[in-house]
Amino acid sequence: MERRVLVAIFLSFIVLYAYQAFVVKPAPKPAAGTTATQSAVTQSPAATASGASSPAAAPAVPPVSSVAALVGDSTEREIHVETRDIIAVFTNRGARLKSWRLKKYLDQRGQPQELVENQLASQPLPFTLNSTDSQLDATLNNALYSVSGTVPAGPITAPVDLKFEYRDEAGAHASKTFHLAPESYIVGVNVEVASGSGAINPAIVWGPAVGDIAEVSRYTQRAEGIFKRQGEKEQRLSVKDITKQPTYEGDFFFAGVDDNYFMTVALMTGPAKVSYQPVTIPPPVGSKDAPRELVSYSILPKNVGAMSFFAGPKDFDVLSAIGPDATRAINFGMFGVIVVPLLRSLKWLHGYVPNYGWDIIILTVIINILILPFRHMSVVSMRKMQAIQPEVKAIQDRYAKYKTTDPAKQKMNQEMMALYKERGVNPAGGCIPILLTFPLIFAFYALLSTAIELRGAPFIGWIHDLSAHDPFYVTPILMGVSQLWQQWTMPSAGVDPAQQKMMMFMPIMFTFMFLWAPAGLAIYWLVSNLWQIGQQYVTNSIIGPPAVRTVRPAAERRLKRVGGGKTEAADPQKG
């Protein structure tokens, strides 16, 4: 009975794992040197149909205004700001963000990770403005702004404010003030826009996000919309969801776009409207890579004022500094309450053993020590079941000719329960202790699949990134062999041949699924299997071999001796 439960649980796990491994597609790697002329951008029908009315939409080639500028600049230039964590590049054309690179997170080329999609001339850069006046938008997003504010060379040690301003003879006026702190992934922005008719409250467009174009992890999910209203649970929006409903309103805590490891979101303090738009970027000509799926978004605050944008890693400690609700952006799944202590434990171990591969191994051993009593109880219960299997089989054979609906079949169940009670065996005793450990196991799986700490973290030898698959498939193969070994050592408590074959086939299935799983996850599963094998041998030596009872052959059981040496056929219902 307990084996059937375990089989069902394992099959459910396989379904979930297979969905992550084969349905969730990784971000395709662009060819080196790809330029805007090599790629075209397509938008979803829902987005293109909305045209300029959508805050996320922007003209591909804005018309050049012939109105003379009163306040502005004569040449286009870039302003570089470097902090402890980021390297930002602003352009005075439109007063927008051209680049936002993370110094602590490197791409495949070993360069700071870029979070701004800046290679596409047809798509807006972050902090593009969008209002109901398309001509005004074109003017302000293409104008050369004057820049005021001092930026020191090298990383800043004090907050910096950059003010971009433009004004022309037609009455168009815009100013954007950006605030950057020395140790933060947050940029504050204060936007003021006016035309001849008065003040205007425009939407702030970020453009395609997240822009993690060189990610190597197999588990990098597609960019998705994400937002959290005040007092509510966070919501994640796939491209399908966005196509159905691109615009959302409410009192948001944050709203933007994320993937597995990074996100760009607006941090708000009042009511706003957020609009999303899917963006598909075809691969370079001749490439076999799949198109990249990004999401463009814009924020239209109800009240004009200062806003903040976070563009950085989904690191638990970094997000905790913003606020407890910000950590909800990390998709730990249903066992998040367990994942957080495990993550803190992993980072604590890293303070003493500065190699996340060894930290995973140590934490795996600690977890297995904690659940050791439960596994021991399970093995002992299964061994008791194994000892009475001949008697169980004898009862089953005695009622084999009866149909399930036959009342006589109920007698079989009564005899089985009487046997369990007499021998002190709990039919579910083998699976319940193991079931208690599953939340911890699934939580550790969720941790290893989402922790940005493992991104680009090396282990030993050929494993240079614990978030990517083993390039030589050594760890998943060893994991499969260890799981096969583990199956051989487990007691087979009344498992029929079909179930036994399925259980022995599962290590092969797991091996194939782990070929492209993160190396950190394969290491965890391998170490856990080896620990369980050792524990199984120790438990077997403690409890000894099963004391299997001898049962009379079926032919003898069908005859019942009566007085005078005569015999008569035994009635199954009479035992």
C-alpha positions in Angstrom: 0.0 0.0 0.0 2.7 2.5 1.0 4.6 1.7 -2.1 1.7 2.8 -4.2 1.6 6.1 -2.4 5.3 6.6 -2.9 5.0 5.7 -6.6 2.2 8.3 -6.9 4.3 10.9 -5.2 7.4 10.2 -7.3 5.3 10.4 -10.5 3.8 13.7 -9.4 7.3 15.0 -8.8 8.4 13.8 -12.2 5.5 15.7 -13.8 6.5 18.9 -12.0 10.1 18.4 -12.8 9.6 17.6 -16.4 7.5 20.7 -16.8 10.3 22.8 -15.5 12.9 21.0 -17.6 11.1 20.6 -20.9 8.2 23.1 -21.0 9.9 26.2 -19.5 12.3 27.2 -22.3 15.6 28.8 -21.5 16.5 32.2 -22.8 18.3 31.7 -26.1 21.8 32.9 -26.5 22.3 35.6 -29.1 25.2 35.4 -31.5 28.1 37.6 -30.7 28.1 40.9 -32.4 24.4 41.0 -33.0 23.3 44.5 -33.9 20.0 46.2 -34.4 20.3 45.8 -38.2 20.4 42.0 -37.7 17.2 41.8 -35.7 13.7 42.8 -36.1 11.1 43.3 -33.4 7.6 42.1 -33.5 4.8 42.9 -31.1 1.7 41.0 -30.1 -1.5 41.8 -32.1 -3.1 43.1 -28.9 -0.3 45.5 -28.3 0.0 46.8 -31.9 -3.7 47.2 -32.2 -3.7 49.6 -29.3 -1.3 51.9 -31.1 -0.4 55.2 -29.4 -3.2 54.8 -26.9 -1.2 52.3 -25.0 1.3 53.8 -22.5 3.8 51.1 -23.5 3.8 51.9 -27.2 6.3 54.3 -28.6 7.0 55.5 -32.2 9.9 53.7 -33.8 11.3 56.7 -35.5 10.2 60.0 -33.8 9.9 63.0 -36.1 12.4 65.8 -35.6 10.9 69.0 -34.2 11.6 72.1 -36.2 10.8 74.3 -33.1 13.8 76.1 -31.7 14.9 75.0 -28.3 15.2 77.6 -25.5 16.8 75.2 -23.0 18.7 72.2 -24.2 22.0 71.0 -25.7 23.5 71.2 -29.2 25.2 67.8 -29.1 24.3 64.3 -28.0 26.3 63.0 -25.1 26.4 60.3 -22.4 26.7 60.6 -18.7 28.3 57.7 -16.8 27.6 57.1 -13.2 29.3 54.3 -11.3 28.3 53.1 -7.8 29.4 50.2 -5.7 26.9 47.9 -7.4 26.1 49.3 -10.9 27.4 51.2 -13.9 24.7 53.4 -15.4 24.8 55.3 -18.7 22.3 58.1 -19.4 21.9 59.9 -22.7 20.8 63.5 -23.0 18.7 62.5 -26.0 15.3 62.2 -24.4 17.0 62.1 -21.0 16.8 58.4 -20.8 18.8 55.4 -19.5 20.9 53.8 -22.1 22.7 51.1 -20.0 22.4 49.6 -16.5 25.1 47.0 -15.8 25.5 45.0 -12.5 29.1 44.9 -11.4 28.7 41.8 -9.1 26.9 39.7 -11.7 28.8 38.8 -14.9 27.5 37.6 -18.3 29.0 34.8 -20.4 31.8 37.1 -21.5 32.8 37.9 -18.0 31.4 41.5 -18.3 28.9 43.2 -15.9 25.4 41.9 -16.6 23.4 44.3 -18.7 19.7 44.8 -17.8 18.7 47.3 -20.5 17.9 46.2 -24.0 19.7 48.9 -25.9 20.4 47.3 -29.2 17.0 47.9 -30.7 16.3 51.2 -32.3 12.6 50.4 -32.7 12.1 50.0 -29.0 12.0 52.7 -26.3 14.8 53.1 -23.7 13.9 53.3 -20.0 12.3 56.6 -18.9 10.8 57.3 -22.3 7.7 59.5 -21.8 4.3 58.7 -23.2 1.2 60.8 -23.0 -2.0 61.3 -25.0 -0.1 63.9 -27.2 2.0 61.8 -29.6 3.6 64.9 -31.2 4.7 66.2 -27.8 6.0 62.7 -26.9 8.1 62.6 -30.1 9.5 66.0 -29.4 10.5 65.3 -25.8 11.8 61.8 -26.4 14.1 63.0 -29.3 15.2 66.3 -27.9 18.7 67.0 -26.6 18.4 68.0 -22.9 20.7 70.2 -21.0 22.4 68.4 -18.0 23.3 69.7 -14.6 24.9 67.9 -11.8 28.4 66.8 -11.0 29.5 63.2 -11.4 32.9 62.3 -10.0 35.2 59.9 -11.8 35.0 56.3 -10.4 32.5 55.0 -7.9 30.5 57.7 -6.2 30.8 58.0 -2.4 27.8 60.3 -1.9 24.3 60.5 -3.5 24.3 62.1 -7.0 21.4 64.1 -8.6 21.4 64.5 -12.4 18.9 67.0 -13.8 17.9 66.9 -17.5 15.9 69.8 -18.8 14.4 70.9 -22.2 12.2 73.8 -23.2 11.2 75.1 -26.7 9.4 78.1 -28.2 6.2 76.1 -28.6 5.8 75.9 -24.9 6.9 72.3 -24.5 8.9 71.8 -21.3 10.2 68.7 -19.5 12.6 68.1 -16.7 13.8 64.7 -15.3 15.9 64.5 -12.1 17.6 61.2 -11.4 18.9 60.3 -7.9 21.4 57.6 -7.4 22.9 56.4 -4.1 26.4 54.9 -3.6 25.1 51.5 -2.5 21.8 50.7 -4.1 20.1 49.2 -7.2 17.5 51.9 -7.0 17.3 55.0 -9.1 14.8 57.7 -8.1 13.2 59.9 -10.8 11.1 63.0 -10.7 9.4 64.0 -13.9 7.7 67.3 -14.7 6.1 67.8 -18.2 4.1 70.8 -19.5 2.9 72.1 -22.9 1.3 75.3 -23.9 -2.0 74.0 -22.4 -0.6 73.3 -19.0 0.9 70.5 -16.9 0.8 66.9 -18.2 1.1 63.7 -16.3 2.8 61.2 -18.7 3.5 57.5 -18.3 7.1 56.4 -17.8 8.0 53.7 -20.2 10.8 51.2 -19.3 10.9 49.4 -22.6 11.8 45.7 -23.2 12.9 44.0 -20.0 14.7 42.3 -18.4 17.3 42.2 -21.1 19.3 39.3 -19.5 20.6 38.4 -22.9 23.6 36.3 -21.9 22.1 34.1 -19.3 23.5 30.5 -19.2 21.2 28.8 -16.7 18.8 26.1 -18.0 16.3 27.4 -15.5 16.1 31.0 -16.7 12.4 31.6 -17.2 11.0 33.9 -19.8 10.5 37.5 -18.8 7.1 37.9 -17.1 5.1 40.8 -15.8 5.0 40.9 -12.1 3.2 43.3 -9.7 2.1 43.4 -6.1 -0.7 45.6 -4.8 -0.6 46.8 -1.3 -2.0 44.1 1.1 -2.4 41.5 -1.7 -0.4 38.6 -3.0 2.0 39.1 -5.9 0.8 38.3 -9.4 2.8 36.9 -12.3 1.7 37.5 -15.8 2.7 35.3 -18.8 2.6 36.6 -22.3 -0.8 34.9 -22.7 -2.1 36.7 -19.6 -0.8 40.0 -20.9 -2.4 39.5 -24.3 -5.8 39.0 -22.6 -5.4 41.9 -20.2 -2.5 44.3 -20.8 -3.4 47.0 -18.2 -3.8 46.8 -14.5 -4.7 49.5 -11.9 -4.4 49.7 -8.2 -2.4 50.9 -5.2 0.8 49.0 -6.1 3.8 48.3 -3.9 5.9 47.3 -7.0 5.2 46.6 -10.7 7.4 45.6 -13.6 9.1 42.6 -15.2 11.3 39.8 -13.9 12.9 36.6 -14.8 14.5 33.9 -12.7 17.3 36.0 -11.3 16.7 39.7 -12.1 13.9 42.3 -12.2 13.2 45.9 -13.1 10.2 47.2 -11.2 8.7 50.6 -10.2 8.4 51.1 -6.5 5.3 53.2 -5.9 3.6 55.0 -3.0 0.2 55.7 -4.5 -2.4 54.6 -7.1 -1.1 53.9 -10.6 -1.8 52.2 -13.9 0.7 49.7 -15.3 0.6 48.5 -18.9 2.4 45.6 -20.4 3.3 44.7 -23.9 4.9 41.4 -25.2 8.0 42.0 -27.4 9.3 39.2 -29.6 12.9 39.5 -30.9 13.7 37.2 -33.7 17.2 35.6 -33.7 19.9 36.8 -36.2 19.6 35.6 -39.7 20.8 32.0 -40.1 20.6 31.3 -36.4 18.7 28.3 -35.1 18.0 30.0 -31.7 14.4 30.5 -30.7 13.1 34.1 -30.7 13.6 36.0 -27.4 10.4 36.8 -25.5 10.6 40.0 -23.5 8.0 42.3 -22.0 7.8 46.1 -22.2 6.0 48.0 -19.5 5.1 51.5 -18.5 3.8 53.1 -15.3 1.3 55.9 -15.2 1.0 57.3 -11.6 -2.2 58.9 -10.7 -0.4 61.7 -8.8 2.6 63.5 -10.3 5.7 63.2 -8.1 8.9 61.3 -7.5 9.1 57.6 -8.2 11.8 55.0 -7.7 12.8 52.1 -9.9 14.7 49.0 -8.8 16.8 47.3 -11.5 18.9 44.5 -10.0 19.2 41.0 -8.7 16.5 39.0 -6.9 18.8 38.6 -3.9 16.8 38.0 -0.7 19.0 40.3 1.4 18.9 43.1 -1.2 15.1 42.9 -1.5 14.7 42.6 2.3 16.4 46.0 2.6 13.6 47.5 0.4 10.8 45.9 2.5 9.5 42.5 3.5 7.0 42.6 0.6 9.8 43.0 -1.9 11.1 39.5 -1.2 7.8 38.2 -2.6 9.3 38.8 -6.1 11.4 35.6 -5.6 9.3 32.7 -6.6 10.1 30.2 -3.8 6.8 28.3 -4.4 4.5 26.9 -1.8 7.2 26.0 0.6 8.7 29.5 0.9 8.4 29.5 4.6 11.0 26.6 4.6 13.1 27.9 1.7 14.0 31.2 3.5 15.7 29.5 6.5 17.5 27.1 4.1 18.7 30.0 2.0 20.0 31.8 5.1 21.7 28.6 6.2 23.4 28.2 2.8 24.7 31.8 2.9 25.8 31.4 6.5 27.8 28.3 5.5 29.3 30.3 2.6 30.8 32.7 5.2 32.9 29.8 6.5 33.3 27.7 3.4 33.5 30.1 0.4 32.4 27.6 -2.2 28.7 27.1 -2.8 29.3 23.5 -4.2 30.7 22.4 -0.8 28.1 24.5 1.0 25.3 22.5 -0.8 27.0 19.2 0.2 27.3 20.3 3.8 23.7 21.5 4.0 22.5 18.3 2.3 24.2 16.2 5.0 22.7 18.4 7.7 19.2 18.0 6.2 19.6 14.3 6.0 20.7 14.1 9.6 17.6 16.0 10.6 15.3 13.6 8.7 17.3 10.5 9.6 14.8 9.3 12.4 11.9 9.5 9.9 13.7 7.4 7.3 14.7 4.9 10.0 11.1 4.6 11.1 10.1 4.1 7.5 12.6 1.3 6.8 11.7 -0.5 10.1 8.0 -0.4 9.1 8.7 -1.6 5.6 10.8 -4.4 7.1 7.9 -5.5 9.3 5.6 -5.5 6.2 8.2 -7.6 4.3 8.2 -10.2 7.1 4.5 -10.8 6.9 4.2 -10.8 3.1 3.9 -14.6 2.8 0.8 -14.4 5.1 -0.6 -11.4 3.3 -0.1 -13.3 0.0 -1.8 -16.4 1.4 -4.9 -14.3 2.4 -5.0 -12.6 -1.0 -4.7 -15.9 -2.9 -7.6 -17.4 -0.8 -9.9 -14.7 -2.1 -8.4 -14.2 -5.5 -11.4 -15.8 -7.3 -13.9 -13.3 -5.8 -14.8 -10.0 -7.5 -14.1 -6.7 -5.8 -17.8 -6.1 -5.4 -18.4 -9.5 -3.8 -19.2 -9.3 -0.1 -16.7 -12.1 0.5 -14.0 -9.7 -0.5 -14.7 -7.6 2.5 -13.8 -10.6 4.6 -10.3 -10.5 3.1 -9.9 -6.9 4.2 -10.9 -7.9 7.7 -8.4 -10.7 7.8 -5.7 -8.4 6.6 -6.4 -5.8 9.2 -6.5 -8.5 11.9 -3.1 -9.8 10.7 -1.6 -6.2 10.8 -3.0 -5.8 14.3 -1.6 -9.1 15.5 1.8 -8.5 14.1 1.9 -4.8 15.2 2.3 -3.5 11.6 1.0 -0.2 10.3 0.3 -0.4 6.6 1.0 3.3 6.2 3.9 3.3 8.5 6.4 3.1 5.7 5.2 6.1 3.8 4.0 8.6 6.5 7.5 9.3 7.9 8.8 9.8 4.4 5.9 12.1 3.6 6.9 14.3 6.5 10.3 14.9 4.9 8.9 15.9 1.5 8.3 19.6 2.2 11.9 20.0 3.3 13.1 18.2 0.1 10.9 20.2 -2.2 11.9 23.4 -0.4 15.6 22.7 -1.0 14.8 21.9 -4.6 13.1 25.3 -4.9 16.0 27.0 -3.3 18.6 25.5 -5.7 16.4 26.4 -8.7 15.9 30.1 -7.8 18.9 31.2 -5.6 20.9 33.9 -7.5 23.9 33.0 -5.3 24.4 29.9 -7.5 24.4 31.9 -10.7 28.0 31.8 -12.1 29.2 30.1 -8.9 32.0 27.6 -9.6 32.4 24.3 -7.8 35.4 22.1 -8.8 37.1 21.1 -12.0 34.7 21.2 -14.9 31.8 22.7 -13.0 32.1 26.5 -13.5 28.5 27.4 -12.9 26.2 25.7 -10.3 23.1 27.2 -11.9 24.0 25.7 -15.3 24.0 22.0 -16.2 27.0 19.8 -15.8 28.8 20.3 -19.2 30.1 16.7 -19.2 27.0 15.2 -17.5 29.1 13.5 -14.8 27.0 14.4 -11.8 23.6 13.5 -13.3 25.0 10.1 -14.4 26.4 9.4 -11.0 23.1 10.5 -9.5 21.3 8.0 -11.7 23.6 5.2 -10.7 23.3 6.0 -7.0 19.5 6.1 -7.3 19.5 2.7 -9.0 21.8 1.4 -6.2 19.4 2.8 -3.6 16.4 1.0 -5.2 18.2 -2.3 -4.9 18.9 -1.7 -1.2 15.3 -0.8 -0.2 13.1 -3.6 1.1 10.4 -4.6 -1.3 7.3 -4.8 0.9 4.8 -6.6 -1.2 5.5 -4.8 -4.4 4.2 -6.6 -7.4 6.5 -7.2 -10.4 5.0 -4.3 -12.5 5.6 -1.8 -9.7 9.1 -3.2 -9.1 10.0 -2.6 -12.8 8.6 0.9 -12.7 10.6 1.7 -9.5 13.8 0.4 -11.2 13.0 2.4 -14.4 12.6 5.7 -12.4 16.4 6.2 -11.9 16.8 6.1 -15.7 14.1 8.7 -16.1 15.6 10.9 -13.4 19.0 10.7 -15.1 17.7 12.0 -18.4 15.8 14.8 -16.6 18.9 15.8 -14.6 21.1 16.0 -17.7 20.1 19.6 -18.2 19.2 20.5 -14.5 21.5 22.9 -12.6 24.7 21.2 -11.5 23.9 22.3 -7.9 20.7 20.4 -7.9 22.3 17.3 -9.3 25.0 17.5 -6.6 22.4 17.8 -3.9 20.5 14.7 -5.2 23.7 12.7 -5.6 24.8 13.4 -2.1 21.4 12.7 -0.7 21.2 9.3 -2.5 24.7 8.3 -1.2 23.6 9.3 2.3 20.4 7.2 2.1 22.4 4.2 0.8 24.7 4.4 3.7 21.8 4.8 6.1 20.0 1.8 4.6 23.0 -0.4 5.2 23.4 0.8 8.8 19.7 0.3 9.4 19.8 -3.2 7.9 22.7 -4.1 10.2 20.8 -2.9 13.2 17.5 -4.5 12.6 18.9 -7.6 11.0 17.3 -9.7 8.2 13.5 -10.0 8.0 12.0 -12.8 10.0 9.8 -14.2 7.2 7.1 -16.6 8.5 6.5 -19.9 6.8 3.0 -20.4 5.3 1.5 -23.7 4.4 1.2 -24.3 0.6 -2.0 -23.2 -0.9 -3.1 -26.9 -1.5 -2.9 -27.6 2.2 -4.8 -24.4 3.1 -7.7 -25.5 0.9 -8.2 -28.7 3.1 -9.4 -28.6 6.6 -9.0 -31.7 8.8 -12.1 -32.8 10.7 -12.8 -35.6 13.3 -12.0 -39.2 12.4 -9.2 -38.2 10.0 -11.5 -37.0 7.3 -11.0 -33.7 5.5 -13.3 -31.3 3.8 -12.8 -28.2 1.6 -12.2 -25.1 3.6 -14.6 -22.2 3.2 -12.7 -19.0 2.6 -15.4 -17.1 4.5 -14.8 -19.3 7.5 -11.0 -19.1 7.3 
